[in-house]
Structures are given as C-alpha cells and as structure tokens.
C-alpha cells in the first residue's frame, strides 16, 4: 500500500475539500467502468428487439420510464465508486475483492432492477398504460422479486460501506486530515443506512404476513429522509473545523 507523505499530499488536486489520491485511472477502475457500461447495455438489450412498426414503437417507449429509473440507480452506484476511487486511490487485496464483488453483483442485479421498476411504474400509473414486464402468477412471485431486489441492493450498499470503512482503517497511510476523516465516516453512515433498508425490506417481504409484506418496498421511501439527516450530522461536524 502506498504511504502518503505530507509533501506528496500538498501536490494533490483538491475537490470539495478532499484531496484526490486516485486521479490516475488504474486497470481495476477501467475494468469496473467497463462492467458498469456493460450493465447499462444489458439493461437496454433486455427490453427487446428494435420495433418493426408504430405499435411496437409505442410499446417500446412505454418501457422508457422503468429504464430511466434503473439507469439512474446504476449510475448512483457507479458515481459513488468513482468518487471513492478518486478520493482514496486504494488498490489493495480487500478493495480489489470488494470492487470485483460489486462488478459481479451489478451484472446480476440488472435483471431484478429492471423488473421491479417496471412493476412499480405499472402500479403507480393507470393500469395498462405502462404494462409490467414481470408476469406474476401470485403474490408470492411478487414477494420473491422484492426479496431478490432487496438482497441485491443490500449487497451493493454493503460493498460501498466496506470500501469507505477500509479507507478509514487506512487513514494513517492515506494521510487523511480531520475533514477527510469526517466525510469518510459520513460515507460509511450513508451506505450503512441503505444496507439496513435493503435487508429490512427483504426481511419483511420474506417473514411477514402477505398483507404487510406487500408494502415492504415502501421502506426505501425513508431513504430521502434518513440520508439527509446523516449528511447534516457529519456536515455540522465538518463545519466546526
């Protein structure tokens, strides 16, 4: 592991108060970016063939909202991993293992991701206007999709949480200052919240009665409340510096 000296740190570019130790792309980062790009491509390919007439075009366009939501979620994971790579520049055994785990999971995660957003769009909009791509024969099928999605979401969140945790463990070698330590802990907190949400949603869908389990995805709607609270807490600590 590279040990960052103070004179080396002073020469680094700074973004939002954080010194960027990983500006030069490594082969691991290039591979991760390519895998995310392939995941997005798979997201498009799974939507079907090129429309051959106007009716097929309209059907294809009705799949755009679920694609947009799926694409946005993949991009959030990619941007977070990219930001982590630029800030810390870590590439040891554990960070490589975690990054590869993330790549593998995101490639598998594409399928339940697309299906659950298709089901969600179909549910919140007038029935039949945006037909769901997931054909459920029973409520158990839907709950199974909720469980698979929740586990995938939890794994990806856990990977990012452990990447930030690994960075904090290497704070001396990385030469993290107090500001950077606070924001590293904030990264751990943000993804720990999302890890809990994924596990809790999957657990409710699996163990609770159907009339309660069917509402398990609504647990994710608490994230826009919990995450800003976490950010505000650590931002206040940083403001005191």
WORAHU-V973185 format. One record per backbone hydrogen bond with DSSP energy under -1.0 kcal/mol. NH is the residue of the N-H (numbers start at 1). CO is the residue of the C=O. If there is no record, write none. Layout:
BEGIN
NH&CO / NH&CO
END
This chain:
BEGIN
4&173 / 9&5 / 10&6 / 12&9 / 15&18 / 18&15 / 20&13 / 22&86 / 30&26 / 31&27 / 32&28 / 33&29 / 34&30 / 35&31 / 36&32 / 37&33 / 38&34 / 39&35 / 40&36 / 41&37 / 42&38 / 43&39 / 44&40 / 45&41 / 46&42 / 47&44 / 48&45 / 57&53 / 58&54 / 59&55 / 60&56 / 61&57 / 62&58 / 63&60 / 64&61 / 67&63 / 68&64 / 69&65 / 70&66 / 71&67 / 72&68 / 73&69 / 74&70 / 75&71 / 76&72 / 77&73 / 78&74 / 79&75 / 80&76 / 81&77 / 82&78 / 83&79 / 84&80 / 85&81 / 86&82 / 87&83 / 88&84 / 89&85 / 96&92 / 97&93 / 98&94 / 99&95 / 100&96 / 101&97 / 102&98 / 103&99 / 104&100 / 105&101 / 106&102 / 107&103 / 108&104 / 109&105 / 113&109 / 114&110 / 115&111 / 116&112 / 117&113 / 118&114 / 119&115 / 120&116 / 121&117 / 122&118 / 123&119 / 124&120 / 125&121 / 129&126 / 142&138 / 143&139 / 144&140 / 145&141 / 146&142 / 147&143 / 148&144 / 149&145 / 150&146 / 151&147 / 152&148 / 153&149 / 154&150 / 155&151 / 156&152 / 157&153 / 158&154 / 159&155 / 160&156 / 161&157 / 162&158 / 163&159 / 164&160 / 165&161 / 166&162 / 167&163 / 168&164 / 169&165 / 170&166 / 171&168 / 174&170 / 176&171 / 181&177 / 182&178 / 183&179 / 184&180 / 185&181 / 186&182 / 187&183 / 188&184 / 189&185 / 190&186 / 191&187 / 192&188 / 193&189 / 194&190 / 195&191 / 196&192 / 197&193 / 198&194 / 199&195 / 200&196 / 201&197 / 202&198 / 203&199 / 204&200 / 205&201 / 206&202 / 207&203 / 208&204 / 212&209 / 213&209 / 214&210 / 215&212 / 216&213 / 218&215 / 219&216 / 220&217 / 221&218 / 222&219 / 223&220 / 225&222 / 226&222 / 227&223 / 229&225 / 230&226 / 231&227 / 232&228 / 233&229 / 234&230 / 235&231 / 236&232 / 237&233 / 238&234 / 239&235 / 241&238
END
